[in-house]
Amino acid sequence: MECREWAAALTTARYAYALRTPAAELVHALKYEGWEAAADLMALAMASVELPPLPPGERRVVVPVPTTRARRRRRGYDQAELLAERVARAIRAPLCRAVVRTGERPSQTALTPSERRENVRGVFRPDQSVGDAMKGVQVLLVDDVLTTGATASEVAAVLASMGTRTVSLVAFARALPTPSGGGR
């Protein structure tokens, strides 16, 4: 299982749907067809996923997995950020863009799990403007699709370096491994 390769900082991962029709069509519409309104429906499903409990006195902060500048420019938005904004609103938690993406790398879609891990290694860093705001908080990391967890794991490690208490991922859809075990 891919989760054996995750950073210890990524404590849980949840998703609303398997990446099959119609969920796959919503993801495609949001990512490639400019249908921003799909984020509303997707985020409602994500906000209804059972999240780790929040102990009294602790804070939860929602953080999007940032996309590349080129993809943001091409789409006109960052799909994970749209989802994170709506999830944050739904669960009444603050949104913090705590992590920035520093490099442009190839799309992960055709890569094997080990190639995915290598492709995202070192491409995220803390947003210096956030300062100490992440210390001791529980982070709900938001992304549209969970495939191998390589990206979420890399972002979780950066968040842990910022002093977060825990990092949990919620994704709209989970790409399930193929029956042959390919798991792309």
C-alpha positions as CSV (number, residue, x, y, z in Angstrom):
1,M,0.0,0.0,0.0
2,E,1.2,3.5,-0.8
3,C,0.5,4.7,2.7
4,R,3.6,2.9,4.0
5,E,5.6,5.5,2.0
6,W,3.9,8.5,3.5
7,A,5.6,11.0,5.8
8,A,4.8,10.3,9.5
9,A,3.3,13.9,9.6
10,L,0.3,12.7,7.4
11,T,-1.8,11.0,10.1
12,T,-5.0,10.3,8.2
13,A,-6.5,10.5,4.8
14,R,-10.1,10.5,3.9
15,Y,-12.1,10.9,0.7
16,A,-15.7,11.4,-0.3
17,Y,-15.8,9.2,-3.4
18,A,-13.9,6.7,-5.5
19,L,-12.6,8.3,-8.7
20,R,-15.2,6.8,-10.9
21,T,-18.1,8.2,-12.8
22,P,-19.8,10.6,-11.9
23,A,-17.1,11.8,-9.4
24,A,-14.4,11.5,-12.1
25,E,-16.4,13.7,-14.3
26,L,-16.7,16.4,-11.6
27,V,-13.0,16.3,-11.0
28,H,-12.4,16.7,-14.8
29,A,-14.9,19.5,-15.1
30,L,-13.2,21.5,-12.3
31,K,-9.6,20.8,-13.4
32,Y,-9.8,20.9,-17.1
33,E,-13.1,22.5,-18.2
34,G,-13.2,25.6,-16.1
35,W,-16.4,24.6,-14.3
36,E,-15.6,26.4,-10.9
37,A,-19.2,25.8,-9.7
38,A,-18.3,22.1,-9.4
39,A,-16.2,23.0,-6.3
40,D,-19.4,23.8,-4.4
41,L,-20.8,20.3,-4.7
42,M,-17.5,18.6,-4.3
43,A,-16.6,20.6,-1.1
44,L,-20.0,19.8,0.5
45,A,-19.2,16.1,0.0
46,M,-15.7,16.6,1.4
47,A,-17.0,18.5,4.5
48,S,-19.4,15.6,5.3
49,V,-16.5,13.1,5.5
50,E,-15.8,12.0,9.1
51,L,-12.9,14.1,10.3
52,P,-10.5,13.3,13.2
53,P,-12.0,14.7,16.4
54,L,-10.9,18.1,17.5
55,P,-10.1,18.1,21.2
56,P,-11.4,21.0,23.3
57,G,-9.2,24.0,23.1
58,E,-7.5,23.0,19.9
59,R,-7.7,24.7,16.6
60,R,-8.2,23.3,13.1
61,V,-7.0,25.1,10.1
62,V,-7.7,24.3,6.4
63,V,-4.8,24.3,4.0
64,P,-5.0,23.7,0.3
65,V,-2.4,21.7,-1.6
66,P,-1.0,24.4,-4.0
67,T,-0.8,23.8,-7.7
68,T,1.8,25.1,-10.1
69,R,1.8,28.7,-11.3
70,A,1.5,27.5,-14.9
71,R,-1.6,25.4,-14.1
72,R,-3.1,28.2,-12.1
73,R,-2.6,30.6,-14.9
74,R,-4.0,28.1,-17.5
75,R,-7.1,27.4,-15.4
76,G,-7.5,30.8,-13.9
77,Y,-7.7,29.3,-10.4
78,D,-6.2,26.6,-8.2
79,Q,-8.8,23.8,-7.8
80,A,-7.6,22.7,-4.4
81,E,-7.8,26.2,-3.2
82,L,-11.4,26.6,-4.4
83,L,-12.2,23.3,-2.6
84,A,-10.4,24.4,0.6
85,E,-12.2,27.7,0.7
86,R,-15.5,26.0,0.6
87,V,-14.6,23.2,3.0
88,A,-13.3,25.8,5.5
89,R,-16.6,27.7,5.2
90,A,-18.6,24.5,5.7
91,I,-16.8,23.3,8.8
92,R,-16.3,26.8,10.1
93,A,-12.5,26.7,10.2
94,P,-10.0,29.3,9.0
95,L,-8.3,28.9,5.7
96,C,-4.5,29.4,5.6
97,R,-2.4,29.2,2.4
98,A,0.5,28.0,4.5
99,V,2.5,26.2,1.8
100,V,3.8,27.4,-1.5
101,R,4.9,25.4,-4.5
102,T,8.4,26.3,-5.6
103,G,8.8,24.5,-8.9
104,E,7.1,23.4,-12.1
105,R,7.3,19.7,-12.5
106,P,5.6,17.3,-15.0
107,S,2.0,16.2,-14.3
108,Q,1.7,13.2,-12.0
109,T,-1.0,11.5,-14.1
110,A,1.2,9.0,-16.0
111,L,3.8,8.4,-13.2
112,T,4.3,5.3,-11.1
113,P,4.1,5.7,-7.3
114,S,7.9,5.9,-6.9
115,E,8.1,8.4,-9.8
116,R,5.4,10.5,-8.1
117,R,7.3,10.6,-4.9
118,E,10.4,11.8,-6.7
119,N,8.5,14.3,-8.8
120,V,7.2,16.2,-5.8
121,R,10.3,15.9,-3.6
122,G,11.4,19.4,-2.5
123,V,8.8,21.4,-4.5
124,F,6.9,22.7,-1.5
125,R,8.0,25.2,1.2
126,P,6.4,27.1,4.1
127,D,4.9,30.5,3.2
128,Q,7.1,32.8,5.2
129,S,4.2,35.3,5.6
130,V,2.4,32.8,7.8
131,G,5.0,33.0,10.6
132,D,4.0,31.0,13.7
133,A,0.3,30.7,12.9
134,M,0.6,26.9,12.2
135,K,2.2,26.0,15.6
136,G,0.2,23.6,17.5
137,V,-2.8,23.5,15.1
138,Q,-4.5,20.5,13.6
139,V,-4.4,20.9,9.8
140,L,-7.0,19.7,7.4
141,L,-5.1,19.4,4.1
142,V,-7.4,19.7,1.1
143,D,-6.8,18.3,-2.4
144,D,-9.1,17.2,-5.2
145,V,-7.8,13.7,-5.8
146,L,-5.8,11.3,-3.6
147,T,-3.8,8.8,-5.8
148,T,-0.6,7.6,-4.1
149,G,-0.4,10.2,-1.4
150,A,3.0,11.4,-2.6
151,T,1.9,15.1,-2.9
152,A,0.0,15.1,0.4
153,S,2.8,13.4,2.2
154,E,5.3,16.0,0.9
155,V,3.1,18.9,1.9
156,A,2.4,17.3,5.3
157,A,6.1,17.1,6.0
158,V,6.5,20.8,5.3
159,L,3.5,21.6,7.6
160,A,5.1,19.5,10.3
161,S,8.3,21.6,10.0
162,M,6.1,24.6,10.7
163,G,5.1,23.1,14.1
164,T,1.6,21.7,13.3
165,R,0.2,19.2,15.7
166,T,-1.3,16.9,13.1
167,V,-2.1,16.9,9.4
168,S,-5.1,15.1,8.0
169,L,-6.0,15.0,4.3
170,V,-9.4,15.2,2.9
171,A,-9.8,14.7,-0.9
172,F,-12.9,14.7,-3.0
173,A,-12.0,11.4,-4.7
174,R,-9.6,8.5,-4.3
175,A,-8.0,7.0,-7.4
176,L,-8.1,3.3,-6.6
177,P,-5.3,1.0,-7.7
178,T,-5.9,-1.0,-10.8
179,P,-6.7,-4.7,-10.4
180,S,-3.3,-5.6,-11.9
181,G,-1.7,-3.7,-9.0
182,G,-0.3,-0.9,-11.1
183,G,-1.7,1.8,-8.7
184,R,-0.9,4.7,-11.0
